[in-house]
Amino acid sequence: AAFLRGDTGRVRQAFADLRAERRSVPVQDVTFDALYPEAWLLGSLGDPRAAIAWLDPTLGSLSASAPRAFANPANAGALVQAMVLRADLAELVGDHDTAARWARAVIVLWSDADGFLQPVVGDLRDLSVSR
């Protein structure tokens, strides 16, 4: 609500509070149904590096995540959306190799996805080649 009102100070304070609350939570236990919209919001505030920093610890710990965490369709979908966002953020800051890495992961996961997701896959194909 603060974001929609343009109260970026309140939004940033909410992120600072959330960061403090999560200090004791292992990064692999943070679920993507929460993480993805939070990172999207940071990116929408015009802070792609903060959004990257918000996503990277949990994305980097995927191998340590419990498989049951992705049995929930909301978490599984949000994971792939987070990967799409991470590719876009990397491209935005000029990190083409990282953009290509995450784009390729999404392409593999969504190559046979429903038709409404195929435009996203098509856009990511452009990013999937390191420059």
C-alpha positions in Angstrom: 0.0 0.0 0.0 2.9 2.4 0.8 4.4 1.7 -2.7 1.1 2.5 -4.4 0.9 5.8 -2.3 4.4 6.7 -3.4 5.7 6.5 0.1 9.1 5.0 -0.8 10.5 5.9 2.6 7.9 3.6 4.3 8.6 0.9 1.8 12.3 1.0 2.4 11.7 1.0 6.2 9.5 -2.1 5.8 12.4 -3.8 4.0 14.8 -2.8 6.7 12.5 -4.3 9.3 12.0 -7.5 7.2 15.7 -7.9 6.8 16.2 -7.6 10.5 13.5 -10.2 11.2 15.0 -12.7 8.7 18.5 -12.5 10.1 17.9 -15.7 12.0 16.2 -17.5 9.2 18.4 -19.7 6.9 18.3 -18.3 3.4 17.1 -21.7 2.0 14.0 -21.5 4.2 12.8 -18.2 2.7 10.0 -19.1 0.3 9.8 -17.7 -3.2 6.1 -16.8 -2.8 7.3 -14.1 -0.4 10.7 -13.4 -1.9 9.6 -12.9 -5.5 7.1 -10.0 -4.9 9.5 -8.4 -2.4 12.4 -8.4 -5.0 10.0 -7.2 -7.7 9.0 -4.3 -5.4 12.6 -3.4 -4.9 13.2 -3.4 -8.6 10.1 -1.3 -9.1 11.5 1.2 -6.7 14.4 1.7 -9.2 16.9 -0.3 -7.2 17.9 -3.3 -9.3 21.0 -4.0 -7.2 18.9 -4.2 -4.0 16.5 -6.6 -5.8 19.4 -8.7 -6.9 20.8 -8.7 -3.3 17.4 -9.7 -2.0 17.1 -12.7 -4.4 20.6 -14.0 -4.7 21.1 -15.6 -1.3 18.0 -17.8 -1.7 18.5 -18.5 -5.4 22.1 -19.5 -4.6 21.0 -21.9 -1.9 18.5 -23.8 -4.0 20.4 -27.1 -3.7 20.0 -26.8 0.1 16.2 -26.2 -0.1 13.9 -29.0 1.0 12.2 -30.5 -2.1 8.8 -30.3 -0.3 9.1 -26.5 -0.4 8.3 -26.7 -4.1 5.3 -29.1 -3.7 3.2 -26.0 -3.2 2.4 -24.6 -6.7 2.6 -21.0 -5.5 6.3 -21.6 -4.4 7.1 -23.5 -7.6 5.6 -20.8 -9.8 7.2 -18.0 -7.8 10.6 -19.7 -8.1 10.5 -19.6 -11.8 9.2 -16.0 -11.8 12.1 -15.1 -9.5 14.5 -16.6 -12.0 12.9 -14.6 -14.8 13.2 -11.5 -12.6 16.8 -12.3 -11.8 17.6 -12.6 -15.5 16.0 -9.3 -16.2 17.7 -7.6 -13.4 21.1 -8.9 -14.4 20.5 -7.6 -17.9 19.4 -4.2 -16.5 22.7 -3.8 -14.7 24.8 -5.1 -17.6 25.6 -8.5 -16.2 25.0 -10.4 -19.4 26.5 -13.7 -18.2 24.2 -13.9 -15.2 21.2 -12.9 -17.3 22.0 -15.7 -19.8 22.4 -18.3 -17.0 19.0 -17.6 -15.4 17.4 -17.2 -18.8 18.6 -20.6 -19.8 17.2 -22.1 -16.6 13.8 -20.7 -17.3 13.9 -21.8 -20.9 14.5 -25.4 -19.8 11.7 -25.3 -17.2 9.2 -23.5 -19.4 10.0 -24.7 -22.9 6.8 -26.8 -23.0 4.8 -24.5 -20.7 1.3 -23.2 -21.5 1.0 -20.8 -24.4 0.5 -17.7 -22.3 4.1 -18.3 -20.9 5.7 -18.7 -24.3 6.2 -14.9 -24.9 8.3 -14.9 -21.7 10.3 -17.8 -22.9 10.8 -16.1 -26.3 12.0 -12.9 -24.6 14.4 -14.9 -22.5 15.9 -16.6 -25.6 17.4 -13.2 -26.5 19.0 -13.1 -23.0 20.2 -16.7 -23.0 23.2 -16.0 -25.1 26.2 -14.5 -23.2 27.6 -11.4 -24.9 
